Amino acid sequence: MDRAEVFHWLGDTHDVPRETLDRLDRYVAMLGEENTRQNLIARSTVPDIWDRHIRDSAQLLELAPPDKRGGRWLDLGSGPGLPGIVLALIGEMRMTLVESRRRRAEFLERAVDELALGGRVTVEGMRLQRVAPFPADVIAARAFASLPKLFALALPFARKSTLWLLPKGKSVEDELAEALRLWQGRFETVQSATDPASFIVCASAVSRKDNR
């Protein structure tokens, strides 16, 4: 989908108002400008940024039940704000963006300020292990770590009711098989709306099999 098609999809799917679409335009412009200074997204994906990055991030909101959409979300390894900034623009959740790389965290702070998200979005410019744990309603992570490592690192932020929304590539079945050796819970794999070779792992009630 191009920009116009993504705008139409956002309007139909999430009833996104014109003001929010304008802020998405601003975010995409910021992302493109900053990408000339640091490698935030692959240059090969820039021509397809609206589908490959904006819609790809926004689709996660559809997978959260209504009672969690306005809750507290945690975005691990947020990088340029994908999916966290996009979700915060189209949704009403409180979002914590965790990004340990200094220059990327600085970009996130500028984006939060310029997009007037400061009341709902917090940037933690440090490793996840240093962030004070809080009970997250939803944990999202796009290209952060393998599933076993991701669960281990983020478990202090999870409750039994926490929903995990984890975009993955074609290796998703191998990652799930590896994770299930140590982890238990409810796991569902959903086809990505933007890439036939990509999937989203939706998980809940995640815990270690040995309960440690």
Backbone torsions as a table, in degrees:
resi	resn	phi	psi	omega
1	MET	NA	141.6	174.4
2	ASP	-90.4	-175.8	-176.4
3	ARG	-55.5	-49.6	-177.3
4	ALA	-61.9	-40.2	-179.7
5	GLU	-68.3	-38.7	177.6
6	VAL	-66.3	-40.8	176.0
7	PHE	-58.3	-44.3	179.9
8	HIS	-64.2	-43.0	178.9
9	TRP	-62.4	-42.8	178.9
10	LEU	-64.0	-38.4	178.1
11	GLY	-65.4	-42.0	-179.1
12	ASP	-72.5	-41.7	-172.3
13	THR	-82.9	-39.9	-173.1
14	HIS	-123.5	5.8	179.1
15	ASP	53.0	45.0	-176.9
16	VAL	-75.0	126.1	-178.7
17	PRO	-76.6	167.2	-177.8
18	ARG	-59.3	-38.6	-179.6
19	GLU	-60.2	-40.7	178.9
20	THR	-68.3	-38.5	177.0
21	LEU	-61.9	-37.3	176.9
22	ASP	-64.0	-39.3	179.0
23	ARG	-69.4	-34.4	174.0
24	LEU	-63.7	-40.3	174.7
25	ASP	-57.5	-44.8	180.0
26	ARG	-64.0	-41.9	179.4
27	TYR	-62.9	-44.9	179.6
28	VAL	-61.9	-39.6	177.3
29	ALA	-63.5	-43.7	177.6
30	MET	-61.8	-43.0	-179.1
31	LEU	-63.0	-44.1	178.7
32	GLY	-64.6	-41.5	179.3
33	GLU	-65.7	-45.2	-178.6
34	GLU	-68.6	-27.0	-179.7
35	ASN	-66.9	-17.9	175.2
36	THR	-78.5	-15.1	-179.8
37	ARG	-104.1	-32.0	176.4
38	GLN	-145.5	152.2	-173.2
39	ASN	-80.5	85.8	-179.6
40	LEU	-84.4	-42.8	176.5
41	ILE	-134.0	154.4	179.8
42	ALA	-61.1	133.2	-177.7
43	ARG	-59.6	-29.9	-180.0
44	SER	-65.8	-19.7	-178.8
45	THR	-94.5	-7.1	-176.4
46	VAL	-59.4	-44.3	179.7
47	PRO	-62.0	-22.5	-178.0
48	ASP	-112.0	30.0	-170.7
49	ILE	-60.7	-35.2	-175.3
50	TRP	-68.0	-39.2	178.4
51	ASP	-85.5	-48.1	-173.0
52	ARG	-66.8	-31.0	-176.2
53	HIS	-119.5	-43.5	-176.8
54	ILE	-75.6	-56.2	179.1
55	ARG	-66.3	-35.7	178.9
56	ASP	-59.7	-37.9	177.0
57	SER	-75.4	-44.3	-174.8
58	ALA	-63.6	-28.7	-176.5
59	GLN	-62.6	-20.7	-179.5
60	LEU	-64.7	-29.9	-178.7
61	LEU	-62.5	-33.8	-179.9
62	GLU	-65.0	-25.7	-174.9
63	LEU	-86.1	-8.7	177.8
64	ALA	-92.7	133.6	177.1
65	PRO	-65.2	156.1	-176.2
66	PRO	-52.9	-35.3	-176.8
67	ASP	-72.2	-11.7	178.6
68	LYS	-104.9	-14.0	-173.8
69	ARG	-65.5	-27.6	178.5
70	GLY	-103.3	15.0	-177.4
71	GLY	-87.5	-155.3	-178.1
72	ARG	-100.7	121.7	-176.5
73	TRP	-112.6	149.4	176.4
74	LEU	-125.3	124.1	178.8
75	ASP	-109.7	113.9	-175.6
76	LEU	-89.5	132.6	-179.9
77	GLY	58.0	52.2	-169.7
78	SER	-62.1	-24.4	177.9
79	GLY	59.5	-115.8	178.4
80	PRO	-86.3	6.8	-178.3
81	GLY	102.9	23.6	-179.9
82	LEU	-113.7	114.5	10.6
83	PRO	-95.8	-3.9	-166.3
84	GLY	-57.1	-48.0	-178.8
85	ILE	-65.3	-43.9	-179.4
86	VAL	-60.6	-46.3	-179.9
87	LEU	-63.1	-40.3	179.9
88	ALA	-66.9	-31.3	178.6
89	LEU	-70.7	-40.0	-175.5
90	ILE	-94.7	-13.9	-177.9
91	GLY	-112.3	-169.2	-178.0
92	GLU	-126.6	15.1	-178.0
93	MET	-75.6	162.4	166.3
94	ARG	-88.5	125.8	-171.2
95	MET	-119.6	131.0	171.4
96	THR	-110.7	121.5	179.2
97	LEU	-100.0	122.9	178.9
98	VAL	-109.4	119.9	-179.1
99	GLU	-147.2	114.8	-174.1
100	SER	-82.5	-19.7	-179.1
101	ARG	-78.9	123.3	-169.1
102	ARG	-57.3	-50.4	-175.4
103	ARG	-65.6	-35.0	177.3
104	ARG	-69.9	-39.6	177.1
105	ALA	-63.5	-38.5	177.5
106	GLU	-63.9	-39.6	176.2
107	PHE	-62.8	-43.0	178.9
108	LEU	-60.5	-41.0	179.1
109	GLU	-63.6	-40.9	177.1
110	ARG	-64.5	-42.3	-179.1
111	ALA	-63.7	-43.4	178.6
112	VAL	-59.6	-41.7	-179.5
113	ASP	-68.3	-49.8	-174.9
114	GLU	-70.4	-27.1	-179.2
115	LEU	-94.3	6.6	176.9
116	ALA	57.1	46.2	179.7
117	LEU	-105.9	4.5	-173.0
118	GLY	-58.4	-24.8	-179.8
119	GLY	-74.9	-19.6	-176.0
120	ARG	-125.1	-12.6	-173.6
121	VAL	-119.9	130.9	178.8
122	THR	-119.2	137.6	176.4
123	VAL	-106.6	125.4	174.8
124	GLU	-108.5	100.9	-177.7
125	GLY	-86.3	66.3	-177.6
126	MET	-160.9	171.1	175.8
127	ARG	-66.8	148.6	-176.5
128	LEU	-57.1	-34.2	-178.0
129	GLN	-63.2	-19.2	-178.9
130	ARG	-96.0	-8.3	-179.4
131	VAL	-80.0	131.7	178.6
132	ALA	-62.8	123.3	-177.4
133	PRO	-62.1	145.4	172.7
134	PHE	-143.5	157.6	-179.6
135	PRO	-77.3	109.4	-178.5
136	ALA	-89.6	136.7	173.3
137	ASP	-75.6	-36.6	179.4
138	VAL	-137.9	135.7	173.0
139	ILE	-116.5	122.6	179.1
140	ALA	-117.9	149.0	177.9
141	ALA	-156.9	125.1	-179.8
142	ARG	-117.6	110.6	179.5
143	ALA	59.8	45.9	-178.3
144	PHE	-98.1	-52.5	-177.9
145	ALA	-166.1	167.3	174.6
146	SER	-63.4	157.0	-176.3
147	LEU	-56.7	-46.4	-179.9
148	PRO	-60.0	-42.9	179.9
149	LYS	-68.9	-39.9	-179.4
150	LEU	-61.1	-47.6	179.2
151	PHE	-60.3	-42.4	-178.5
152	ALA	-63.9	-42.4	-177.4
153	LEU	-71.8	-38.4	-172.1
154	ALA	-94.8	-4.8	-176.4
155	LEU	-54.8	-35.6	178.9
156	PRO	-60.2	-17.5	-179.0
157	PHE	-97.0	-3.2	-172.4
158	ALA	-103.0	145.5	168.2
159	ARG	-115.9	175.6	178.9
160	LYS	-59.9	-32.6	-177.0
161	SER	-86.5	-5.1	-178.5
162	THR	-63.7	135.0	175.2
163	LEU	-98.3	129.9	176.4
164	TRP	-103.6	125.8	177.0
165	LEU	-120.0	107.5	-166.1
166	LEU	-129.8	95.9	176.7
167	PRO	-62.2	135.3	-178.5
168	LYS	-139.9	162.1	178.6
169	GLY	-93.9	-154.4	-173.9
170	LYS	-69.9	-13.1	179.3
171	SER	-85.6	11.6	-173.0
172	VAL	-57.3	-40.4	-177.5
173	GLU	-66.7	-39.2	177.4
174	ASP	-65.2	-41.9	179.0
175	GLU	-64.4	-42.0	178.8
176	LEU	-63.1	-43.3	179.7
177	ALA	-60.9	-41.7	178.3
178	GLU	-65.6	-43.1	-178.8
179	ALA	-63.9	-36.9	-175.3
180	LEU	-71.7	-9.5	173.5
181	ARG	-70.0	-30.2	-175.4
182	LEU	-116.8	-18.1	-171.4
183	TRP	-123.8	149.3	176.2
184	GLN	-129.2	161.5	-179.3
185	GLY	154.5	-164.3	176.3
186	ARG	-104.7	122.9	-175.4
187	PHE	-126.8	133.6	175.7
188	GLU	-135.5	139.4	177.7
189	THR	-108.9	123.0	-177.4
190	VAL	-113.5	135.1	177.4
191	GLN	-65.1	132.4	176.1
192	SER	-65.0	143.4	178.5
193	ALA	-77.4	-13.1	-172.8
194	THR	-111.7	-11.5	-175.4
195	ASP	-153.2	117.8	-178.5
196	PRO	-64.1	-16.5	179.3
197	ALA	-97.1	5.5	-178.2
198	SER	-117.8	155.6	-175.9
199	PHE	-142.0	164.7	175.6
200	ILE	-123.6	122.1	175.0
201	VAL	-84.4	120.7	175.8
202	CYS	-107.7	117.5	-174.6
203	ALA	-131.7	152.8	174.5
204	SER	-152.2	167.3	-178.8
205	ALA	52.4	40.7	-177.9
206	VAL	-79.7	130.3	177.0
207	SER	-153.5	160.9	176.3
208	ARG	-69.8	144.1	179.9
209	LYS	-65.5	-28.2	179.0
210	ASP	-91.9	2.3	177.9
211	ASN	62.5	20.9	177.6
212	ARG	-84.8	NA	NA
